[in-house]
Amino acid sequence: MSNVTFTKGSGIRLYTPTQEEYIDAVSGTFNLALGYSYPELVDALKTQVEDLIHVSSSFTGQLAQDVLDSILEHAPEHITDGWMRDIIGSTANEGAVKIANKYNGKNEVISLSLSHHGQTLFATSISGNAFRRKSFSNTMVTQNGIVPAPYCYRCPYAAKGAPACGYLCTEAIYDYAQYASAGNVSCMIMEPILGNGGNIIPPEGYFERIRKICDELDIVLIADEVQTGIGRTGYMFASAHFDIQPDIITLAKGLGGIGIPAAAILYRAELAVLEKFEHSYTSGGNLLSLTASQKTMEVVSRDGFLETVRENGKVLGSLLQQLGEKYGHVIGDVRGVGYMWGLEIVDKEGAPDVKLTNRIIDLALEDHRLILRGSRYGFGNVVKVRPALTATLDDIAEICERLDKLFSQL
């Protein structure tokens, strides 16, 4: 917990009451797609606040449908329907599982180790991080299985990499379905890039294999794009970029543009099975969330916006790779795409160095006025670099210059 207090933000910069300037290299909690105080979005929200802040979702149906249509316009072509009665990723993911369960009449969920699907009891239960469940082991029981993540840098099978390994981590899905489940696997939920788990990017061919397995076992495939969606990878949907072909996509975080809570569930037409009373919340589909989502989609879908993120993302990646080469004694791996990167911090034996990772994050804030975040809420060894999608090349250069100075003092 930091003692620093901020009273104003603009772009990727935050300011204290005494006008000290900090650079936020992680766009809040990866939810500020357009950075702080993006003028067009602020103006739209001001107008909405002055006109009407809240009415029941019974009266926001048309606006919700308009926003949903603007999102679906950019979704993979087989994704043609959706749901906008959530404002956070946790409940969007729960809603996705509800849809799968009701659609196929089954109830077991498969997820990946190191995955993060939310903070509610259910979302925590199906996530692949034991530290989140430690204090609530007797609170809720779910029917789910967790299989190895496609973490090639630290392969749980000590394999030599895909495709030579035969994608052993995907074979675990068969093992769970055949030997550990009750024969009732409804869905598999996975992040295109395991964000909180360490910015883990599956190898080429992995998603093709996952889609094939889900088809063979009659499993609904859910892509949790809460972190990767709405341009974070340089593409509107990481699912399209990686050709995942999911049956359901969940969105949140960046959809609200400047930090307004907003979420959506997108799916194939045949999965439109929920009744409104089966998944609805007081603030779901509220006017401020819908207004923010609508303006965010308008901005991000403009000609050249995502192309700029892709091109600038290559520059960001190149600069971070240079740091990895320069400080190879502490940076074991650099991985990412678009504006979503991670630096794996290691000790002299190459093992994960969690203590040093947290020290780097602290030093960045204290000595360099640079805001970073680590993987697994401080339990992991990956430093995340994920600036707002509006970050310029000058912003990127400044972030990397401060990182360079930071690593030079270790």
Buried (B, 14 or more C-beta within 10 A) or exposed (E): EEEEEBEEBEBBBBBBEEEEEBBBBBBBEBBBBBBBBBEBBBEBBEEBEEEEEEEEBEEBEEBBEEBBEBBBEBBBEEBBBBBBBBBBBBBBBBBBBBBBBBBBEBBBBBBBBBBBBBEBBBBBBBBBBEEBBEEEEEEEEBBBBBBBBBBBBBBBEEBEEBEEBEBBBBBBBEEBBEEEBEEEBBBBBBBBBBBBBBBBBBBEEBBBBBBEBBEEBEBBBBBBBBBBBBBBBBBBBBBBBBEBBBBBBBBBBBBBBBBBBBBBBBBBEEBEBBEEEEBBBEBBBBBBBBBBBBBBBBBBBEEEBBEBBBBBBEEBBEBBBEBBEEBEEBBBBBBBBBBBBBBBBBBEEEEBBBEBBBEBBEBBBEEBBBBBBBBBEEBBBBBBBBBBBBBEEEBBEBBBEBBBBBBEEE
